Amino acid sequence: MPTSDKFRDACGVVAIHAHPEAEKLAYLGLYALQHRGQESAGIVTSDGEHLRQHKAMGLVADIFSHEVLASLRGVLAIGHTRYSTAGDSALLNAQPIMVQSNKGTIAIAHNGNLVNAQAIRAKLEGQGSIFQTNSDTEVLVHLIALSREQTLPDAIADSLRRVEGAFSLVMISRDRIFAARDPRGFRPLAMGRVPALTSEKEDTVVFASETCAFDLLGATYERDVRPGELVIVGPEGISSRFYSSSPAQSSCIFEHVYFSRPDSLVFGRSVDQSRDAMGRQLAREAPVDADIVVPVPDSGNTAAIGYAAESGIPFRLALIRNHYVGRTFIEPQQSVRDFGVKLKLNAVRSLLEGKRVVLVDDSIVRGTTSKKIVRMIRNAGAKEVHMRISCPPTISPCFYGVDTPSKKELIAANKTVESIREFIVADSLAYLSLEGLKKACADGEKTTYCSACYTGHYPTKIDVEEILPAAASR
């Protein structure tokens, strides 16, 4: 959507092992993960002998008809829904990526971003490798195919040790499913199980970026794939190995702020609980005398509920979102001010008129959309508008699978909080502190988070000059 001023979601992956309708479960899993990527989607299946694939540009429900799913009939499947963070938004970069190799036919679906992909690709091309896409994921496929290790599991482990950055990935061969996370655990990947209908059948093992997919599949969440772990599910059952020693965990805290659905467990913690805690902490850090708390839907809803509960100020859904805005629309020839925002949101005048409003959102990127929303609320009769953001100011781009604007486009990297307040024309503006955010997302396992987008301190070595050519094609 051209009207969006949000960070673009990371991709979503799903994998199914041992189910007579694996292709349908993969489809349903992708349907639940649609929020993580809306550009393209694909599924690869295996009937135990042959791999079949279908992928296309567009939304999951539009790509996979009954006829398409019938052509993909299999007992194993992986799927991917994509938003490009490295590589063009085009069908050639749609995943899963399937190739023939000396270790058999394999396919891979990847969520994340490999920060050393450009250097590896240049080296492989110098050795004669021919790339079919400009996606960083294809680098992994070539490394696996060229590995000197004799078995596919050993080749995968060998290849994963050679790449740096963020990856949660699933792979499929003729008779096995593989799932792996990078050693720092940047992006989520959960493992679950669908009980067999009879004692003669084996349980179905499933993997997905978020556990909301398990709810649709009737699967029970068992655990996360651990950082640095490669899980193999095949005829011999489930096995696990750690291909790399794990450095300090650096899970993406923005998964809890915005990307993941609130009905998911991510990094073993409820997203809904994290967002509610963010709102409560924000109310303690940045109180204000007001009449109502209003979320910017939908991602601001839970934090606004937390803010209202902690502050005692009534929560009201005074901004209504149109969920049926398509990819294209016809704009009036006579320009309508703030048309793009009005297409998606509309203010409830009866709730706003004469009120002092606390407006809660998850982030401010460029500030242009926030400015239009504040103006919309004022035009509906609000007396005051106090903006509250449930995360710290974003001052640095992400190189780990999130499509963030460049530093010069991030308003918080170039303006003070007071200057941003003046730009969006709010009566007051406050962000949640980094300490408050970490406190809201803490759990019993003491997960450590990557907060580079708020600090500029990256957990891996970043060569910005090397990464920017890939970022330019996002």
N, C-alpha and C positions, 0 to 999 in steps of 0.2 A: 504494500500500500504506500503510495507516495506521500500520504498525510502522516505517516508514522514518524515519531521522533523518539523511538525506543531503541534500546540495544537489540540486535537481532539474535534470535534464539540459536542455541547450539543445535546440532542434529540429534536425531533419535534413532536408536537401534533396537532390534528385537531378534531373538533366536528361539527356535523350537526344536526339541529332540524327542523323537518317538511318539508321534501322534498321527493317526490315519488321515487327519485333515490339517496337516501342519501348515499348508498354505493359507487356510482360513484363519487359523490362530495368529499367523504372522500378520495377516491383513488387519485383524481386530487389534492386535498390539500396536501396529502403526497408526490405526485410527485414534487410539488413546493417546498416542505421542504426537499427534498432528501439530500441536502448539510449538513443538521444538523445531519445526521446519516445514515450510509451505511451498517450496519451489519445485521439488521433484520427489519421487518415491520409487522404490523398487523392491522386488522379492526374488530370491533365488531358492529353489527347492531341490531336494534329492529324493528319488524313489528307492535309494539304496544302490543304484547302478549309475544313473545319469543325472546331471544337473540341468535344470531349466531356469530361465530367468525372464522377467518382464519388468521394465522400468520406463517411466515417462515423466514429462513435466506436468506439474499440476498437483492437485490435492488427492489424498489417498482414495476417497470415496469415488472420485471421478476416473481414476486410473484403473482400478481393479473391478471389472464387471464380473458377473457370474461366469461368462465365457472365458475370460482371462484366467480366473482362479481355477476353472476346470482344466485348463491347459497346463497348470502348474502343480497338479496333484502330486503330493509327495508325503514322506513321513518325517523329513527334516526340512527346516526352512530358516532363512535369515531375512531380515528386512531392514530398510533404511528410509527415513524421511529427512530431507536435506534443506538446510539453508547454507549457502556457500560462504565460508570464511576464508578459503584459499581455493582459487580456481574459479573460472567463469560460471555464471548461472546458465548452464546449457546442458542438453541431454547427454553429451559426451562425458560430462562429469557426474551424471547421476549415478548413485550407488544402489546396490552392491556392485563392485567391480569384479568381473569373473575372467579368469585366464586359464589357459592350458600350460602346464609346467611339467618338468621331469618328475615331479612328485604327484602328478595327477591334476585333475581339474579342481580349482579352488576358487572361492569367492569371498570377498571381504566387505564389511560395512563398518564405518569408522565415525566416531564422534570425537572431535577434538581438532588439534592443529599441531603439526610437526614443525618445530622451529628450525630444524636443520635440514628440512626437505630439499631446499634449493641446492645446498652444497652436495648432498648425496646424489640428487638427480644429475647435476653437472658431471660428477665423477662417473656415474653409470652410463650416461650418454657418451662420455669420452671412451668408455670401454665397449661401446657398440649397442647398448640397450636402446630400444625404440619405444617411446612412450606414446600412448594413444590418447591420453587426457592431460590436462594441466592441473589436476587435483593432487594434493600432497599424498593422498591415500595410495596412489599407484606406486609410489616409492616403496612402500612396504611389500607390495605384490612382487616387485622385481627383486627385492632383497631375499624374499622367501624362495623364489624360483632359482636364484643364483647361489644360494647358500650351499656350502660344501657338506653340511650335515646330511646324513643319510635318510633320516626319517622326517616326516612332515612336522611332528611336534618339536623335534630338535631344531628344524629349520626355522620354524616360527619363533621359538625362543631366541635363537641366534639373531634373527632379524630385529626383534623387539629391543635387544640390547644395543642395537646400532642407531636407533632413532631417539631423538630428544624432543620433549614437549608433552602435549596432552593427548592421550588417546584412551578411549574405552571402545573396544572393538569386538565384533563377533565374526567368525569365519565358518565356512561350511566346506566339507569335502564330500566324497561319495557316501561315507558312512559315519562321519563324525562332525560334531559341533565344537568349536573352540571359542573361548571368551577370555579377554585379557584387559587389564588396566595398566596404565603407565605407573612407574615406581612411586610417583608423588601423589597419585590418586586425584588428579585434577577434576576429571569428569565422572559422573556416577555410572554404576552398572550393577544391577541387582540380579540375584539368582532366586528362582522359585520352583515350585513343583505343582503339577496337576495330578491328583491321585488317579490311578488306573481304575477303570470301571469294573474290572474283574481281576481276580488274583492271578490269572494267567497272563495278564498284560503287565508291562513295566510302566512305572510312572513316567509322565511327560515332564522333562526338565526344560525350564524356560529361563531366558535372560531378557532384560529390558533396561533401558535407560532410567525409567522411573517405575515405581511399584503401582501407579494408577493403571498401568497396562495389565498387571496381574489380576486386579479386581474384575476387569472385563473378561479375562480368560478363565476365571475360576481357579486361579493359582494361589498358593500360599507362599508368602515371602519367607525365604530361609535365611539368607545373608547377602551381604555385598561381596562381589568379587574384590579381593583385597588388592591394594596397591602392589604392583610388581608380580602379580599372580597370573598364571595361565591355567585355566580350567579346561579339561578335555572330557567330553561326553561321547562315548562310543559303545560298540558292542560289548566291551569289557566293563562297562559301567562308568563311574565318574572318577577321574583322577585329577590331581592338582600338583603344580610345581611352581616354585618361585624362580623366575628366570633372572631376577636381579635383586640385589639387596635394596631395601627401601630407605631412601633418605627421609628427611622430615616431611610428613604429610602436608600437602598443600591443596586441599580440596577447595573448589571454587565457591566462595561464600555467596556469590551472586545467584547461584542456583536457589538458595533459600530466599533471597531478596525478590527475585523476579521470574527466573526462567521456569522453574518447576511448578507443576500444578500443586495447589495446596492440599489435595487429597493423596499426595505421594509421600512415601518415606524416601529421603535422599540423604546419603551418607549415614544411614541408620537413624535419622531423626525426622520427626514430622515437620513438614514444611509449614503447615497451618500453625502449629505451636510456635515455630520460629517467628513467623510474621506477626502473630498476636503479641508475642513478647517484644518485637521491634516497636510496635505501636505503643505498648505500655511504657517501654523505656523512653520513647520519644516524648510521651506526655510528661514524664518525670523531668526530662532534660529541658524541654521547651514548652512549658505551660503557657496558656493564654486565656484571657477572659473572652468567652464566645458563647453563642447560642446553640450551634449545631456542628457536628463533625461530618464531613462529606468526603467519601472516597472518590478518586479518579478510577473508574472501573476499567478492567476487572482486577488488575494486579494490585491496586491500592486498597481493596476491600478489607482484607483481614487485618492489615496494620491499622486501618481506620477504626475497625471494631475494637482493637486493643487500646487505641488512643482514647476512644470514647469511654470504655470501661474503666480505665485508670483515672481519667479526668472527671468523670461524672457528667460530661456534656453529652446530650442525646446524639445518637448516630442516625443519620438520615441518608437515604439513597436519592440525592437531589440531582445527580447526573445520571441520565439513562443512556445506556449504550445500545446502538443498533448492531446486532450480531450478524446481520445479513448483508453487509457491505461486500460486494464482489471485488474481483481484481481490477475491473475497469468500470467506469461510470461516466455518464454524460453530464458535463457541467454546463450551467446556463451560459449563454453567449454573453449576457450582461453579468459581469462578475459579481458574485456574492461574497462579502467579506467573511473571512475565516471559513470558507465553504468546506474545506477538507475536514476540519474538526467538527463542524456542524453535521456533516454526513455521518459521523461516528457517534457523536455525543449530543445530547440535548438537555438543557437545564429545566428543572421543575420550578417554575416561578413561585407557585404557592408555598413551597418549602423555603425558598431563598429570600423572598422579598422582606426587606427590613432587618435581616439577620446578620449577626457577626459569625462568619463562617471559618472553620478550620478545614482547609482543603488538604487531604493526605494523598500523596503519590509515592511510588517506590523510587523514583529517580528523576533527575533533570539532566538531559543530554546536551542539546544545543540551546534549550530554553524557549524555542519558538512556539512549541505546542503548549507549554505551560503558560506562556503569555496569553495565548488565545483562549485557554480555558479560564484563566482568571478574568479576562475581559467578558467572557460568556456569563460567568457568575455575577459579575457586576451589572451587566446589562439585564439580568433577571431580577435585579432589585436588591442585591446584597449590600449591606451597609459597610461591612469590612470583609476582607479576604486575607486569611493568615495561612501561608503555605508551609506545610510540614512534610519533610522527605524522610522516608524510613531507612536511609542508608547515608553514608558520608558523601561529600562531594567527589565526583569522579574526575580525576585529574590526569589519568594515563590510559592509553589504549591497552587492550588485552591481546595477547598473542597465543592464547591457549584454547581457541575454539569459539570465541565470542567475537562477533563483528562489531567492534566499537569504532567510532570515528577517530580521526587523527587528533593529536593533542591540540592542534590549532582550532579544531571544530568543537572541542569540549569546553563548554562555557565556564565550568568551574576551574579549568586549567588556566584561564585567561582573565577571570574577573573575581573580585572578592564577593563574599556572600551578600554584602550590602549592595554591591553593583548589580548582582544578579537580581536581588529584590527589586531594585529600581527598574531593571529591564523588563521583568515580568509584571511590574506594576502591582505588587502585592503590598499589603499593609505591614506584614512582617514575613520573614523567611527563616527557617531553621532546619538543619540537617541532624540526623542521628549521628552521634560520635562513633568513631571506629571501635572504641572500647565498649560502647553500648551495643553495637552491632554484634561484636564477638560474644558478649555476654548473652544476648538474645538467642544466638545460634549454638551455644555451648551444650554439650551432652555428657553423659556419664563416661564415654570413652575418650573424652577430651580431644575431639577432632581438632586438628589445626588447619587453618584455612589460608588460602591465597587471597591476599587483599591488595595485590599490586595495582589494581585500577584506582585505588584510593590513596596509595602511598608512592607509587612509582618504583618500588623495590621488588624486583622480579625474583622468584625462587630458582630460576635457571638462568644460565648465561644467555643473554639476548643480544644478537647482532642485528640491530634495527635495519641497517643498510641491506643486509641479506634478506630479511623478511619482507621489506616493503614492496619489492616487485610482485610477490604473491598477493600481498594485501591490496595492491592497486587494482587487481582484477576481481575483487570481491563484489 
